[in-house]
Amino acid sequence: MKEVKFNTSRSGGKGGQNVNKVETKVELVYNITGSMVIDEEIKDILRKKLYNKLDSEHNLRITSQTERTQLGNKKKVIEKFIKLLNGALIKEKFRIKTVKSYSSKQQTLEEKRKHSIKKQQRRVRDFPDD
């Protein structure tokens, strides 16, 4: 958390006159490229997975202004930051492509036919007048 910078500013929302006087909005700024704590491999992973949340200098910016106090917003921003990093560092499982067997395809088609017949039987038929 030593590499994280916090910026504060005035925020909108709840608070009445307090909103106009107190800087309760908190912005967390974390430079991924300049970090000394994480190694290059993890930096690359974070840059790839969080590319739409980074600015041109590879700064990750997270803001919170939902709480009425600066401390509450700071806690929320830290929670969001930790959740975001943990989510980005989870390895995705490798998906093995599978092919449907011939019998399962036939079974699906048979179920579709049965369903179609059931729907056809529900239809109202107009009989010609004799």
Secondary structure, DSSP 8 states (H G I E B T S, - for coil): -TT-EEEEE---SS-THHHHHS--EEEEEEESTT-SSS-HHHHHHHHHHTGGGB-TT-EEEEEE--SSSHHHHHHHHHHHHHHHHHHHTS-----------HHHHHHHHHHHHHHHHHHHHHS-------
